[in-house]
Amino acid sequence: MRDLRSKLKRQRLMLTLDQICDVSLRITNLIWRLPELSRSRRLAVYMATNGEIDCDWLTEDAWLRKCSVFAPVLRGRRLKCAPLKPDSRLLVNHFGIAEPECTPQQLIRPRDLDVVIVPLLAFDSHGNRLGMGAGYYDRSFSFIRGRKKWFHPKLIGVAHEFQRVQRIQVQPWDVPLNVVVTESKVYRFR
């Protein structure tokens, strides 16, 4: 997995800003066609780094549609979600990723979201996701693995088409995605 992570990180870093913008805009347009987004009132996005799909267009569209937008903030070994507004002040965490500044009272739990846009390094045809390796998303959304009835939040991965791989070796703690959207296709799982 380490070799695959290194290869895909290098490939993303080789993308130009124009390429990232083009793909991100195409993905944003596809995402808004998903039924999961039409009913969403609480949407979480991530703050892109190092060639990841940029969520800025999605965020701005969500604000126009009167959705509440949240972004992850690190709290211990888990993620919480802070409100993200046009005037939010952003701070940089120890991974170099921007986070909205907030008070503890403003944070919400991941289980209180409708849709979460999830970054990834790779995905396979079963909705398995390879992340950066720190496990924050898997730990924070572990409640999804054991549930039988409640189907929120929906986890939607966004990726460049080249990030689709044949198979990802699954670990017991991995949390699968419901959907992955690339610049050319929407992949649904289960």
C-alpha positions as CSV (number, residue, x, y, z in Angstrom):
1,M,0.0,0.0,0.0
2,R,2.9,2.3,0.7
3,D,4.1,2.0,-2.9
4,L,0.6,2.7,-4.2
5,R,0.2,5.8,-2.0
6,S,3.6,7.1,-3.1
7,K,2.8,6.6,-6.8
8,L,-0.6,8.3,-6.6
9,K,0.7,11.2,-4.5
10,R,3.4,11.8,-7.2
11,Q,0.8,11.6,-9.9
12,R,-1.4,14.1,-8.2
13,L,1.5,16.5,-7.6
14,M,2.3,16.5,-11.3
15,L,-1.1,18.0,-12.2
16,T,-1.2,21.7,-13.2
17,L,-3.6,24.1,-11.4
18,D,-5.6,24.3,-14.6
19,Q,-6.0,20.5,-14.7
20,I,-7.1,20.4,-11.1
21,C,-9.6,23.3,-11.6
22,D,-11.1,21.7,-14.7
23,V,-11.6,18.3,-13.1
24,S,-12.9,19.9,-9.8
25,L,-15.5,21.9,-11.7
26,R,-16.6,18.9,-13.7
27,I,-16.9,16.8,-10.5
28,T,-18.9,19.6,-8.8
29,N,-21.4,19.6,-11.7
30,L,-21.8,15.8,-11.4
31,I,-22.2,15.9,-7.7
32,W,-25.1,18.3,-7.8
33,R,-27.0,15.8,-9.9
34,L,-26.8,13.1,-7.2
35,P,-30.1,12.6,-5.3
36,E,-28.1,12.5,-2.0
37,L,-27.2,16.2,-2.5
38,S,-30.7,17.3,-3.4
39,R,-31.9,16.4,0.1
40,S,-28.8,17.4,1.9
41,R,-29.0,20.3,4.4
42,R,-25.7,19.6,6.2
43,L,-22.8,19.0,3.9
44,A,-19.2,18.5,4.9
45,V,-16.3,19.2,2.5
46,Y,-12.6,19.0,3.0
47,M,-9.9,21.6,2.4
48,A,-7.9,20.4,-0.6
49,T,-4.1,20.0,-0.6
50,N,-1.5,18.5,-2.9
51,G,-3.5,17.9,-6.1
52,E,-6.7,16.8,-4.4
53,I,-10.1,17.7,-6.0
54,D,-10.8,21.3,-4.9
55,C,-14.2,21.6,-3.1
56,D,-14.4,25.4,-3.4
57,W,-17.0,25.4,-6.2
58,L,-19.0,22.8,-4.4
59,T,-18.9,24.9,-1.2
60,E,-20.0,28.1,-3.0
61,D,-22.9,26.3,-4.7
62,A,-23.9,24.8,-1.3
63,W,-24.0,28.3,0.3
64,L,-26.2,29.5,-2.6
65,R,-28.5,26.5,-2.1
66,K,-28.8,27.5,1.6
67,C,-27.0,24.3,2.8
68,S,-25.0,24.4,6.0
69,V,-21.4,23.6,5.1
70,F,-18.9,22.1,7.5
71,A,-15.2,21.2,7.3
72,P,-13.2,18.7,9.3
73,V,-11.1,19.8,12.2
74,L,-8.7,17.5,14.1
75,R,-9.6,16.8,17.7
76,G,-7.4,14.2,19.2
77,R,-7.4,11.1,16.8
78,R,-10.8,11.9,15.4
79,L,-12.5,14.5,13.2
80,K,-15.2,16.9,14.3
81,C,-16.9,19.3,11.9
82,A,-16.8,23.1,12.1
83,P,-19.1,25.5,10.3
84,L,-17.5,26.8,7.1
85,K,-18.9,30.2,6.0
86,P,-17.7,32.8,3.5
87,D,-16.1,34.8,6.2
88,S,-14.6,31.9,8.2
89,R,-11.1,32.5,9.5
90,L,-8.9,29.5,8.5
91,L,-6.1,28.1,10.6
92,V,-3.5,25.6,9.5
93,N,-3.2,22.3,11.5
94,H,-0.1,20.3,12.1
95,F,-0.6,18.5,8.7
96,G,-0.6,21.8,6.9
97,I,-4.3,21.6,6.2
98,A,-6.6,24.6,6.7
99,E,-9.4,24.3,9.3
100,P,-12.1,26.8,10.1
101,E,-11.5,28.5,13.4
102,C,-14.4,27.7,15.8
103,T,-15.4,27.3,19.4
104,P,-16.0,23.9,20.9
105,Q,-19.7,24.7,21.0
106,Q,-19.8,25.1,17.3
107,L,-18.4,21.7,16.5
108,I,-20.8,18.9,15.4
109,R,-20.3,15.2,15.3
110,P,-19.8,13.4,11.9
111,R,-23.0,11.4,12.6
112,D,-25.0,14.7,12.4
113,L,-24.2,15.3,8.8
114,D,-26.2,14.4,5.7
115,V,-23.4,14.1,3.2
116,V,-19.6,14.1,3.6
117,I,-17.3,14.7,0.6
118,V,-14.3,12.5,1.3
119,P,-10.8,12.9,-0.1
120,L,-8.9,9.8,-1.2
121,L,-5.7,8.5,-2.8
122,A,-7.4,5.5,-4.5
123,F,-10.7,3.7,-4.7
124,D,-11.8,0.3,-6.1
125,S,-15.0,-1.1,-7.6
126,H,-16.4,-2.1,-4.1
127,G,-16.2,1.4,-2.7
128,N,-13.1,0.8,-0.7
129,R,-11.0,3.8,-0.1
130,L,-7.2,4.3,0.4
131,G,-6.6,7.5,2.3
132,M,-3.4,9.1,3.4
133,G,-2.9,6.5,6.1
134,A,-3.6,8.4,9.3
135,G,-7.0,6.8,9.7
136,Y,-9.0,9.9,10.7
137,Y,-11.9,9.3,8.4
138,D,-12.2,5.6,9.3
139,R,-12.1,6.3,13.1
140,S,-14.5,9.2,12.8
141,F,-17.0,7.3,10.7
142,S,-16.6,3.9,12.4
143,F,-20.2,4.0,13.6
144,I,-21.3,3.5,10.0
145,R,-19.9,-0.1,9.9
146,G,-22.3,-1.4,12.5
147,R,-25.5,0.3,11.7
148,K,-28.5,-1.6,10.3
149,K,-31.1,1.2,9.6
150,W,-29.7,4.7,9.7
151,F,-28.2,5.7,6.4
152,H,-26.6,9.1,7.1
153,P,-24.3,10.5,6.4
154,K,-23.6,9.4,2.9
155,L,-19.9,9.3,2.2
156,I,-19.1,10.5,-1.3
157,G,-15.5,10.3,-2.5
158,V,-14.1,12.6,-5.1
159,A,-11.2,11.6,-7.2
160,H,-9.4,11.9,-10.5
161,E,-10.2,8.9,-12.8
162,F,-6.6,7.8,-12.6
163,Q,-7.1,7.1,-8.9
164,R,-9.4,4.1,-9.6
165,V,-7.5,0.9,-8.9
166,Q,-8.2,-2.8,-9.4
167,R,-8.4,-3.7,-5.7
168,I,-7.7,-2.2,-2.3
169,Q,-6.8,-4.6,0.5
170,V,-9.4,-4.0,3.1
171,Q,-8.7,-3.8,6.8
172,P,-11.4,-4.5,9.5
173,W,-11.6,-0.8,10.5
174,D,-12.0,0.5,6.9
175,V,-15.3,2.4,6.2
176,P,-16.5,2.1,2.6
177,L,-17.8,4.9,0.5
178,N,-21.4,5.0,-0.9
179,V,-20.4,6.9,-4.1
180,V,-17.3,8.1,-5.8
181,V,-17.4,10.9,-8.4
182,T,-14.6,11.4,-10.9
183,E,-14.4,13.8,-13.8
184,S,-16.0,11.2,-16.1
185,K,-18.2,8.9,-14.1
186,V,-20.3,8.4,-11.0
187,Y,-19.5,5.1,-9.2
188,R,-22.2,3.7,-6.9
189,F,-21.6,0.9,-4.3
190,R,-23.9,-1.6,-2.6
